[in-house]
Amino acid sequence: MDSAEWPLKSDRRAAVLCIADDACLNTIVDPRLGMKTHRNRTPQFHLKDCELAIIKKQHEIYNNFLSKDIPYTILPHNRFGEVNGAKVVATKNILKNIVLFELCGQLFPFSDHFLVPGVNDFSTVTSSVNDKNYMFLGPIAFINHDCKPNVKWHSRSKTLSCVVTVATICSTVEITVFYGQNFFGYKNCECKCRTCEINASGFFSKKTAVNTDPLEHALQEQQVKHLTTGMELQSVTDGNKIVVFKHLICYDDIIFISVPSDFYIVPDDSFQCDKCNKLFKYRSWFTNHMASHDVVGLHNCNYCPKTFKRRDNLIRHFLTHFGGISHDCKTCGQPFHLKHNLKTHIKYKHENCVRIKCTKCPITFKDKRNLGYHMNIKHDYKYPYKCPCGECFGAPNQLHKHRRKYEH
């Protein structure tokens, strides 16, 4: 291709991203690591004004990643044999279903003419929707592959993606993602990840896996079986105590992790919601909370069409039909069947209660619950309320409208 024609119009944004990423690595990342990381080595060309936004955004992404107080960082790494490699490691304990917004990157499509094998082909992805190839660069490019990952891809927009945790990640544990079924050859037959080494699969199926951890050796020799949550196991060689937990770093159906002293261990007698990970001391509290995830009413009112998820709410509702003790507001005279509703009315109507302000935008809310729904939808991109059809929502009223509309 004539150099005067490079880059093609379809490749310009990908080329600008490569230039921006090289500049960020040179000025921001490399001084932090004390070494020179990968480079795209994209030739310079005249940029249009609209393309400068890509460079500005890439600088913002790297600055946020290295300057903000976030529970993960980048460290040198050469496990896979590359020169001056790097990895992303958790610096604090990170729970499941947490979106790691700063661990992100920009992506733009490119044509087959753009790639130079062995030079700028180390961070590309293929869309499963339109089958296009994308250049994918940013701090997210330092996440290494593992066949049993602890994060997965999470799209924020058409040109920006990050990751979300799929398991609880302890401090000092590497953050890994799954690249694809055939990324390292057919069925990842050349994969050198830690999981393949432990299971003697992928690249290590051709040779005896090197084991330095006695617990992993016991696993491969099938000396460790049927472990349960909270069981303690003595290491086969040096006597170090290992604690086995559920939903941490997963090797097949069992998870092994050396737990730091500051890690919070869930008590055996507590109850944890599998949808939002909240903990409850008593079963009754847990049962009432689980009902909040199901929009279908289980308790029907005999005097009107309303249904309720909890029986105590149905009993309160009966007061609207049969009266009972009336609690009147002394300021405006408005009656209430429940004293709690009267207190809420006085608090927000007559006492000029200070509204709670969102920390990320100017919107205010009267209580923390509505603020939480707002954060789920607008900022944290959490969707804990799930419909049986598979669609998820950030607030229960959205789920309720959806199920009524489609009669789920």
N, C-alpha and C positions, 0 to 999 in steps of 0.2 A: 504494500500500500504506500502511495506517495505520502511523504511526511507532511506535505502541505495540506493533505486531507485529514490529518490526524488531529484530534480525535473525531470520530464520526459524531453526528448530531445526537444519535441515540446513546452515545457513550460519554458525552460531556460531563454529566452530573457525577457519574462514577469516577471519571478522571479527576474532577475537582475534589471529590471525597478522598481519593488516594493522596493527592497533594496536601490536603488539609491534615490528614492523618499522619503523614510523614513529618510535617511541621510540629504537630502536637507531641509526637513521640520524641522528637529531637530536643524540644524546649521544656517539656513537662515531665514525661515519663522516664526517659533515660537518666537525667540527673537524679531522680528519686531512687532508681535501681542501681545506679553506678555502673551501667553497662549499656551497650547499644543494642536495641531490640530490632525486630524485623523492619524492613522498608519495602515500599511498593516501587520505588525508583521510577515514578511516572515523570516523563518529560514536561517541562514547563510550557505553558501556552497562555495566550491572552484571555483573561477572564471577563465575562460580562458582569454588569452590576448585580443582576439577579442571582448570579452564582456565588457572590460573596457571602450570602446568607448561609450557605453550606459550610464554609470555612468558619464563620462566626459560631455556628451551632456546634461544630466539632470541638472548638476550643472550650466552649461552655460545658460540654459533656465531660471532657477530661478534667477541667478545673473542679467541677462538682465532685467527680469521683475521688480526687486526691486531696481536696481541701475540706469537704464536709465531714462531720462526725458520723460516719456510717460503719456498720459492723462487718466490714470486709475490706481487704486491701490486696495489692498486687505484690508478688515476691518473685525472685529469680527461681528458675526451674529448668532442669535439663534431663528429666526422666526419659523423654522420648528421643533423646539423642540429638536434638536440634541445638545449634549454637546460640547461646544467649536467649534461651527460652524464658517464659514466665508463666505464672499461675495465679489464680485468684483464691485467697484463703480467708475464711471467716475469722474475725478478731473477737467476736462475741457469739453467744448462742443465738441462733436465728430459728424461729418457729416455722412450722409448716404453713403453707398458703400465704406467705409474705411476698409481696412484689418488691423486687430489688430495683427501684427506679434508676438509681445512679449507675448501675451495672448495665449499660445500654450501648447502643450504636446506631448509626445511620445506615440505610441501605438504598442503593439505586441500581436500576437494571443496566446491563451491558450486553454487547453482542459478542460473538465468538472471536471477532478480530481483536478484541481488546486485551484478552488474557495472554500473558507470556508465561509459559510453563516454568515453574520453579522460581518465578520472580514475584508476580502479583496474584497468584492463584491460591494463596494459603487461607483466605478468609472470604469464601463465596458460598452462597446458598441458592437453592432452587425452589421456587414457589410450587407448592402442591396445588395451587388454585389455577394459575395461568401458565405454569411450566417455564417461566422466565428465570434467567440467571441474574443474581444480584450480588454486587459488591457490598460486603457487610463489615464495617470497620468502626472501631471505638474500643472502650475498655472491655466490652463484651467479647471481643475477638481473643482475649487472653484466657477465656474459660476453656479448659481442656475437656476432651471427650471421656466418657466412661459409660460402659454398658449398663451400669446401675447408677444413674445420675441422681443428684439431689435437687436439681432445678430443671425447669423446662422453659422453652421459648414463650414469650408473652408480648404480643403486638400492641403497641401504644398508638400507632398511626401508620399510614402507608409507607412512611420513610423512617420510622423510628421503632425499634424493638428493644425489649429488655428481657428479664427472666423472672420467674416466680418459683418459690421453693415447693418441692413436692414431698419433702421430709424435713424433720427437724435437723438442723446442722449445728454441731457443737463447735466451740472455739478451737482454732488451729486446724480444722478439717478443710480440705480443698473443696471448692465449689466446682462441680462438674455438670456437664449437660450431654445429652445423647445427640450425636451428629446425624445419625441415620443408619438404616439397616445395611447398606452396601457402601458406606463411605470409605472403609478400609478394605476394599476388595469385596468379592462376593460373600455375602453374609458376614462381613467384617472378619474375614479369615486372617487378615494381617493386623488386627487390632492389638495394641500393646497396653491397653488400659489396666488399671490395678485389678479390676474385677476379673478380667480375662486371665491375668497372671495367677490369681488365687484359685480360679476354677480350671486352670490348665486348658483354656479354650482360646480361640482366635490364633494369634501368632504363637502363643505358648503351647498350643496343642501339638506343635511340631517337636517340642523339646520339653524336658523336665522343668517345671516352674521352680524358680529360685525362691525359697521361703526363708525369711529372716525373722518373722513373727511366729512364736510358738503357738499362739492361738489359731492363726491361719493354717499352720501345719496340722494341727489337730483336726481342723475342719476338713482339710483335704484327705486326711487319713480316716475320716468318718469316725473319729473318736468322740466328737461332740454331737449329741443328738437330743432332740426334744427339750430344748431349753425354754424356759418360761420367763415372763417379765419379772425382774427383780432378783433372779437367781444369781448367785455369785459363783465364780469358777476360778480355780487356781491354775495359773499358767503352767504348762507341762514342763518348762525348763527352769525359769528363774523365780517362780513363786509369786509373780506380780498378780495382784487381785484385779480381775476383769469383771465388770458388771454388764449384764445383758439387759437391754431395753427393747421395747417395741417402738417402731416408727422413728428410728434414727438411721444410721447408715446401713443399708440393706445388702446382705449377701444371701441371695435366694430368699427364703422365708424367715431368716434369722438375722438379727442386727447386732453387731458387736461394736462397742465403743469404750475407750477408756474415758471415764467421765471426770471432768474437772471438778474441783472441790466446790466451786461456786455454782455448779449447775443444779437447777431446781428439779428434784425428783418427785414425780407425781405420786402421792400417797396411794397405797393399794386400796384403801377404803373410800376413796373419792369417786365421783362420777363425772366423766368427761364427755361432752357433746362431740360426736364425730363429724358434725357439720360446721361448727365454728370454733371448736377446741376450748370452749369455756368449761371451767371446773366448778363442781357443786359438792358441798359437804354432805347434803342429805338427798336421799332418793326422791322425796316429794318435790324438792326444788328442781331437781333434774327432770322429773316427769313433766312438771309445769313448763319448763323451758323448752323441752322437745316438742310440746304441743304448739309452740310459737312458730316452728318451722313448717307446720302443715296448715295451709290456708283453709282446708276443708273443715267445716264445723262438725264436731262430733255430738254436740248437745243441742237439741232443737227446742225452741220455745213453742209451747202448745197454743199460744194466743197470738202469735204473729209469725211471719216467715223467717225471722232471724235465727241464725245458728251460731254457736260459740265453740271455740276450741277447748275451753276449760269450763268445768262445772261451776266453779266459784263465780265466774263471769256471768253465767246463766242465772244464778241465784240473785246477783245484783240487778240483772236486767228485769227480773220479776217485779222489782219495786216500781218500775215505770208503769206497770199494769195495775198494781194493787195499792199503790201509795205507800204508807208506812210513815216513819219519822221524817219530817221535812226539816232540812237545814237551810235557813234563809240567810242571805247576805245582808248584814246590817247597814251596808252602804247604799246598795241599790235595790234591795228587797228580792232579788232573784232567788227562787227556791231550788234546792238540790236534794236528791234522794240520798246521796252519799256524802259523808263529811269530807272525804278526800277530794271530791270534786269541788266542794265549797272552798277548801284551802287553796286548791289550784286556781280557782277563779279569783280569789282575793289577791293571790300572789302576783298574777299577771295582769289583772285589770285595775287594781286599786293601789298596789304598793309600788308600782313603777319598777318592777324587778329588772335588774340589769340583764340584758340578753347576752347569750354566749356568742362570741364572735369567732368565725372560722379563722384559723391561723394562716390559711393560704389564699383567702379571698375576702372581700368586704362583707359578705353575707352574714347575718346574725340569726340566732335561733333561740327559742324560749327554753329549751332543755337539751341535755346532752344526747338524748336518744335521737332527736331529729338531726342534731349535728353529726351524729355517727352515720346516719343514713346518707347525709350529704357528702361526708368524707368518702364513704364507700363508692358513691356514684361519680363524683366529680374529681376526686384527687387520688384516692388509694386504689381505685379500680378493683374493689373486692365485691364479690357477688355470692354471698352465703345463702341466699334464699333460692332454692332450686325447685323447678317444676318437674313433674314426672316425665315430661317430654324432653328434658335435658337442658332447656334454657334457664339461665341463672339471672338473678336480679340483686340489686344493692339494697333494696328496701322492700318490706312486706307488702306495702300498698301496690307496688309495681307488679309483684307476683300475683296479688289478688285480682288486679285488673286483667292481667294476661290470662289467668285461668277462667275468669268469667267470660272473656271475649271468645276463647277457643273451647270453652266447656270441657276443660281437662278435669 
